[in-house]
């Protein structure tokens, strides 16, 4: 089984490209804090390269930017190629299957503007849904189910 679940902050703006056959691909990296403290009492981070394809790539490029918290689900993939000098280069990256918003607009500490190429600002709820629940409007004992 090859399954990766990561939550971290984008270290740079996602880079959206299109393949020769018209498929969207987005490269980005996230900083994921380690669970234990280092000798100085702080937390080190791992910087993990990721790649997303098609709709996931477009979603990342449109709604996420450097510094934003993101949750991803995917798998580790390795590949290799020969560079211009003829040396073999090995690449390990996470191939993204799912992208999740982890923080609300107010938690991000910025105005949450999508990248310049995406146009209008996204409709993001103003309440925190990170725990999977959303508030229900109060009604006179009228349940919606």
C-alpha positions, 0 to 999 in steps of 0.5 A: 500500500502506498498512501500519503497524507500531509498537512503543511504550508506551501513554500512557494506559489503553485506552478501550473503548466499544461502538457503538450496533450493539454493536461494540466499539471501543477508542481509545488512543495509544502513544509511539514513540521516534524512531531518532535523538537530539535536540540534548540527546542524548536520544530524542524520541517521537511520540505516535500515536493508534490505534483497534481494533475488535471482538476486538482492541479487547477484547484491548487493554482486557483485557490492556494498561494505561498504560505497557505495551509493545505492538506493533501492525500496521494502516493509517493512516486519515484522517477529518473531521467538523464540531465543535460550533462548526461547524469542520472537524476532521481526524483521522489515526489508525492502524486496528489489525489486529493486537495483539502482546505485546512484553514479558513480565510480568517485563519490564514492571516491574509485576505486570501486572494487567489492567484492573479490568473484566477479572476474572482475571489472564491466563495469560502465560508466564514465559519471553521469547518476543519472539524468536518461540521458546519453550523445549522441555522436555528429554527423553531424545533424544525429539523431538516431531516 
